[in-house]
Amino acid sequence: MDHTPPPFFKRGPAPLVRLFFFASLSLALLVVDARFRYVEGLRGWIALAAYPLQRAATLPIDIGAQVAEYFSTQASLIEENQRLRAQALANSADAQRYQAAQAEAEELRRTLGTAERLPVPATPAEVLYLGRDPYSQKIFIDRGSAHGVQAGSPVADEAGVIGQVTRVHPLLSEVTLLTNPDQATPVQVARNGLRAVAFGGGASGMVELRYLAANAEIQNGDRLVTSGIDGTYPPGLSVATVVRIERDAEHTFARVTARPTAGVDRGRYVLVLGGEAARPPRPDEAQAKERRGDKPRRARVKEKSADDSR
């Protein structure tokens, strides 16, 4: 009885034989490749054929790495964006402070330059705050009697007259602006020397020339400067510019409105002007002094004549 398997189930050579065959083949290929490099081309083609399989095998790993990198990049970008936004806000605040400091320094330089050009001594001062009454048109400065400021001293900036010191404290002073309704400033038209008095216009921020003849030679655009005849303001300081003239034949006086050239409603630094050089006394004052001086002289003459008669 035949116990051999049918041809369909034949297993071929024995496993040990096949192992020996393939081991020998591998060793022979290794030796041939090491000595003669015959299979380098074959290796390249095999590597090329296996590359799609390698990419397919590593594709899930690459996708996972890219997804992780994407979320990591997004988180870092969001954090960096927040940091840059905070830095931009800080830089914006610094830029605003720098611009404010630059404008303040420029204003102070202009003020000091104006002080050097004035014919009278001037003391720079800083505006502290406005008056409590919004209709009083007053400001307070950081210079007082301890700094040599006196009541009645004129106050100006680099553009022109601002007002006059009306109250002095040890460390600060009150300045009444020229736009105050109770403030009067002697002025003259720079073009022709026409003299007038400028009164404050109150909340309008303007000044008015009152009691000016209806046929007075004045026109829009005329520049008003201090006349200096009051002995308080130095002559030639800019006060205002005429912007409107109303003439009515039925009225004796014209109504002239002018806009102040100085920063009565702006600016941080001002100049407190000192007194002018001593002027000769007024005629009435000189005559009064002479009368006061003549009385003792006449008395002495009478005493001398009485002594001679004795």
C-alpha positions, 0 to 999 in steps of 0.5 A, a space after each residue: 500500500 502506497 503511503 506517499 501523498 498525492 501530487 497535489 499535496 507535494 511539499 517540495 524539498 525539505 525545509 532544511 534543504 531550502 534553508 541551506 539553499 537560500 542561505 547559500 544564495 544570500 551569502 553568494 549575493 553578499 560576496 558578489 555585491 561586496 567584491 564586484 558590486 553587480 547588484 547596485 542597479 538591482 538595489 536601486 530599482 528595488 528601492 524605487 519600487 518599494 518607495 511607494 510602500 514606504 511612504 504609505 507605511 509612514 503616511 499616518 506618522 507624517 500626518 500625525 506629526 503635521 497635525 501636532 505641529 499645526 496645533 502647536 504652531 497655532 498656539 504659539 502664534 496666538 500667544 505671540 499675537 497676544 504678546 505683540 498686541 500688549 507690546 503695541 499698546 505699551 508702545 502706543 502709550 509711550 509714543 503718546 507720552 513722548 509726543 506730549 513731552 516733545 510738544 511741551 518741550 517745544 512750547 517751553 523753548 518758544 516761551 524761553 526764546 520769547 522771554 529773551 526777546 522781550 525788553 523787560 525781565 520775564 519769569 517763566 511760569 506753568 499753568 496749574 489749573 483753571 478757575 472754578 468759575 467757568 465764566 470768570 476767565 481766570 487761570 492759576 500759575 505756579 509763581 507767587 510772591 516768593 518768586 517776585 510776582 506782583 499784582 498787576 504784572 502782565 502775563 504773555 506767551 510766545 504769541 502775545 498777551 494773555 492777561 494780568 496778575 490780579 491776585 498773588 499768593 506766596 507760591 501761586 498767582 491768579 491771572 485774569 485773562 484778557 477775555 474776562 469781561 472786566 479786563 481792559 487792555 489799552 491797544 493800538 492798531 499796528 497799521 496806523 497807530 489808532 489807540 483804543 481799549 480792548 475789553 474781554 468778550 467773556 465766554 465767546 473767547 473774543 475781545 471787543 473795542 468799545 467807544 470807537 468812533 463809527 468812522 474810525 480807520 480800522 478794517 478786518 485783519 488789522 493787528 492790535 498791539 499794546 500801546 504801552 500808555 498805561 504803564 503796565 503792558 510793554 508797547 508792541 505786544 500782540 493782543 488780537 486780530 480784528 475779525 468783524 466790524 459793525 458800523 451803523 449810522 444810527 449809533 455813534 460808536 462802531 462795534 469791533 470784534 477781535 480774536 486774541 492771538 495768544 493762547 488764552 484757552 490753551 498752552 501750558 507755559 506763560 511769561 510773567 513780565 516785570 515792570 518797565 523802566 522808571 518813567 518820569 512822573 505825570 505833570 499833576 504828580 510833579 506839581 503836587 510834589 513841588 507844592 509839597 516841597 514849596 511849603 516848608 521853603 516858604 516857612 523857612 523864608 518867613 522864619 528867616 525874615 522874622 529873625 532879621 527883624 529882631 
